[in-house]
């Protein structure tokens, strides 16, 4: 599995990152290999800067010798990140690493957003992986009640349990199991309307290219229907 993740990460960097590129770098085990590859290009003499999607990614970039800039300090030519689930229309579940808010910032800001995954992340519909929901801690009880009221069948778990994991923004994550998600855009809008929710780990109409690593190499996933223009 690590070999597939490495293949996807390295292929995306080799294809899209050039001397002079400002690249948005995601968080997680697959993005890890893309970051290392960018570091190798810089060590070979390329002039590349990056916007990091998390403190963990910032630390890895520094260790790899990658100069960092802030969001929109430079036009972000390409964003590269992994995903927890990828549906046929390129809708994603993201946030397993807790960085969904900053990852979505990069996806929105990048001129092109490329998702790198192995074949196990491809699904017919989102929902097998719980949907991460980032919440202001003060409002957590309210948000849990509102979600449970709106979606009676949902299962909600605070990530970290009694000592909740805090995101880089100081918020908590609720992992919400809705079951099969047929309309992720509508679900995201319903959740975002609840006061206290900062972001939802559903990414729709954001992805330009999905690169999938399998035993036969890395390929571009063909969307069932073309993603909407960002």
C-alpha positions as semicolon CSV with decimal commas, in nm:
position;residue;x (nm);y (nm);z (nm)
1;X;0,000;0,000;0,000
2;X;0,280;0,243;0,081
3;X;0,432;0,169;-0,259
4;X;0,105;0,270;-0,427
5;X;0,082;0,588;-0,223
6;X;0,440;0,673;-0,312
7;X;0,371;0,608;-0,681
8;X;0,068;0,841;-0,682
9;X;0,245;1,119;-0,492
10;X;0,559;1,111;-0,702
11;X;0,367;1,089;-1,031
12;X;0,162;1,399;-0,948
13;X;0,470;1,604;-0,862
14;X;0,664;1,486;-1,167
15;X;0,371;1,576;-1,393
16;X;0,265;1,912;-1,254
17;X;0,542;2,073;-1,048
18;X;0,805;2,268;-1,238
19;X;1,083;2,516;-1,160
20;X;0,911;2,832;-1,034
21;X;0,591;2,656;-0,921
22;X;0,399;2,750;-0,608
23;X;0,234;2,426;-0,498
24;X;-0,031;2,363;-0,234
25;X;0,058;2,052;-0,036
26;X;-0,198;1,845;0,150
27;X;-0,188;1,638;0,465
28;X;-0,179;1,262;0,511
29;X;0,008;0,950;0,414
30;X;-0,023;0,989;0,036
31;X;0,052;1,362;0,035
32;X;0,358;1,276;0,244
33;X;0,524;1,122;-0,061
34;X;0,440;1,420;-0,281
35;X;0,608;1,646;-0,025
36;X;0,922;1,434;-0,022
37;X;0,931;1,443;-0,403
38;X;0,907;1,824;-0,405
39;X;1,198;1,827;-0,161
40;X;1,400;1,613;-0,401
41;X;1,334;1,857;-0,688
42;X;1,449;2,149;-0,473
43;X;1,762;1,960;-0,369
44;X;1,832;1,910;-0,741
45;X;1,816;2,286;-0,797
46;X;1,451;2,369;-0,870
47;X;1,304;2,690;-0,731
48;X;0,972;2,586;-0,576
49;X;0,765;2,724;-0,287
50;X;0,473;2,566;-0,109
51;X;0,161;2,649;0,087
52;X;0,106;2,386;0,359
53;X;-0,237;2,261;0,463
54;X;-0,143;2,182;0,824
55;X;0,121;2,229;1,089
56;X;0,231;1,871;1,029
57;X;0,281;1,945;0,660
58;X;0,468;2,265;0,747
59;X;0,707;2,062;0,963
60;X;0,760;1,801;0,691
61;X;0,822;2,076;0,433
62;X;1,085;2,237;0,653
63;X;1,255;1,901;0,706
64;X;1,254;1,846;0,329
65;X;1,397;2,192;0,259
66;X;1,082;2,331;0,097
67;X;1,034;2,710;0,139
68;X;0,688;2,802;0,268
69;X;0,463;3,095;0,179
70;X;0,120;3,195;0,307
71;X;-0,213;3,140;0,138
72;X;-0,230;3,374;-0,166
73;X;0,118;3,516;-0,107
74;X;0,180;3,364;-0,449
75;X;-0,068;3,224;-0,704
76;X;-0,101;2,853;-0,630
77;X;-0,056;2,683;-0,967
78;X;-0,134;2,334;-0,842
79;X;-0,274;2,177;-0,526
80;X;-0,191;1,814;-0,452
81;X;-0,367;1,619;-0,179
82;X;-0,507;1,279;-0,091
83;X;-0,861;1,176;0,000
84;X;-1,042;0,926;0,220
85;X;-1,306;0,851;-0,046
86;X;-1,347;0,942;-0,413
87;X;-1,684;0,903;-0,585
88;X;-1,727;0,863;-0,962
89;X;-1,821;1,231;-1,002
90;X;-1,503;1,334;-0,814
91;X;-1,688;1,421;-0,492
92;X;-1,458;1,351;-0,197
93;X;-1,459;1,269;0,170
94;X;-1,159;1,433;0,334
95;X;-1,047;1,516;0,685
96;X;-0,930;1,184;0,821
97;X;-0,615;1,367;0,925
98;X;-0,811;1,655;1,077
99;X;-0,694;1,922;0,829
100;X;-1,014;1,956;0,625
101;X;-1,061;2,333;0,669
102;X;-0,712;2,426;0,551
103;X;-0,718;2,157;0,283
104;X;-1,036;2,307;0,141
105;X;-0,874;2,652;0,145
106;X;-0,596;2,515;-0,077
107;X;-0,840;2,333;-0,305
108;X;-1,037;2,654;-0,356
109;X;-0,729;2,870;-0,411
110;X;-0,535;2,642;-0,646
111;X;-0,561;2,695;-1,020
112;X;-0,574;2,316;-1,050
113;X;-0,653;2,072;-0,771
114;X;-0,515;1,720;-0,814
115;X;-0,619;1,434;-0,587
116;X;-0,384;1,139;-0,542
117;X;-0,514;0,806;-0,411
118;X;-0,469;0,434;-0,432
119;X;-0,748;0,217;-0,571
120;X;-0,890;0,134;-0,227
121;X;-1,019;0,493;-0,195
122;X;-1,255;0,464;-0,494
123;X;-1,622;0,417;-0,397
124;X;-1,958;0,410;-0,574
125;X;-2,102;0,659;-0,323
126;X;-1,953;0,852;-0,034
127;X;-2,044;0,754;0,321
128;X;-1,861;0,436;0,416
129;X;-1,596;0,660;0,574
130;X;-1,745;0,886;0,845
131;X;-1,784;1,249;0,739
132;X;-1,554;1,473;0,946
133;X;-1,720;1,791;1,071
134;X;-1,505;2,065;1,226
135;X;-1,681;2,239;1,514
136;X;-1,609;2,528;1,752
137;X;-1,566;2,355;2,092
138;X;-1,809;2,585;2,277
139;X;-2,086;2,487;2,036
140;X;-2,013;2,114;2,026
141;X;-2,314;2,001;2,233
142;X;-2,545;2,224;2,031
143;X;-2,407;2,099;1,701
144;X;-2,435;1,735;1,805
145;X;-2,799;1,789;1,904
146;X;-2,882;1,971;1,580
147;X;-2,719;1,706;1,362
148;X;-2,894;1,424;1,550
149;X;-3,228;1,605;1,517
150;X;-3,188;1,663;1,144
151;X;-3,050;1,315;1,075
152;X;-3,198;1,067;1,328
153;X;-3,005;0,769;1,190
154;X;-2,663;0,935;1,217
155;X;-2,392;0,809;1,451
156;X;-2,171;1,086;1,593
157;X;-1,834;1,039;1,762
158;X;-1,603;1,309;1,897
159;X;-1,258;1,234;1,762
160;X;-1,034;1,170;2,059
161;X;-1,324;1,089;2,290
162;X;-1,316;1,249;2,634
163;X;-1,000;1,438;2,541
164;X;-1,096;1,560;2,192
165;X;-0,835;1,602;1,925
166;X;-0,793;1,971;1,845
167;X;-0,738;2,082;1,488
168;X;-0,473;2,335;1,393
169;X;-0,753;2,592;1,420
170;X;-0,831;2,497;1,781
171;X;-1,156;2,321;1,694
172;X;-1,279;1,964;1,744
173;X;-1,382;1,703;1,490
174;X;-1,712;1,516;1,495
175;X;-1,700;1,201;1,285
176;X;-2,054;1,159;1,154
177;X;-2,167;0,831;0,997
178;X;-2,461;0,916;0,772
179;X;-2,453;0,597;0,566
180;X;-2,475;0,626;0,188
181;X;-2,451;0,989;0,076
182;X;-2,629;1,040;-0,256
183;X;-2,619;1,422;-0,257
184;X;-2,299;1,540;-0,086
185;X;-2,345;1,901;-0,198
186;X;-2,687;1,918;-0,035
187;X;-2,565;1,746;0,281
188;X;-2,274;1,986;0,311
189;X;-2,509;2,285;0,276
190;X;-2,743;2,149;0,543
191;X;-2,457;2,095;0,785
192;X;-2,290;2,430;0,716
193;X;-2,618;2,599;0,806
194;X;-2,584;2,476;1,167
195;X;-2,428;2,744;1,385
196;X;-2,094;2,627;1,522
197;X;-1,987;2,416;1,225
198;X;-1,672;2,557;1,070
199;X;-1,637;2,315;0,779
200;X;-1,744;1,974;0,651
201;X;-1,518;1,711;0,502
202;X;-1,722;1,684;0,183
203;X;-1,548;1,831;-0,122
204;X;-1,771;1,882;-0,426
205;X;-1,701;2,061;-0,754
206;X;-1,340;2,123;-0,654
207;X;-1,137;1,847;-0,817
208;X;-0,979;1,879;-1,161
209;X;-0,783;1,553;-1,181
210;X;-0,780;1,229;-0,981
211;X;-0,465;1,019;-1,013
212;X;-0,510;0,659;-0,900
213;X;-0,224;0,421;-0,821
214;X;-0,282;0,051;-0,874
215;X;-0,083;-0,260;-0,942
216;X;-0,059;-0,167;-1,312
217;X;0,068;0,186;-1,249
218;X;-0,081;0,534;-1,206
219;X;-0,378;0,640;-1,418
220;X;-0,616;0,933;-1,444
221;X;-0,965;0,851;-1,324
222;X;-1,233;0,935;-1,579
223;X;-1,531;1,105;-1,411
224;X;-1,874;0,955;-1,472
225;X;-1,996;1,309;-1,529
226;X;-1,768;1,607;-1,576
227;X;-1,703;1,799;-1,253
228;X;-1,874;2,140;-1,239
229;X;-1,659;2,442;-1,318
230;X;-1,501;2,588;-1,007
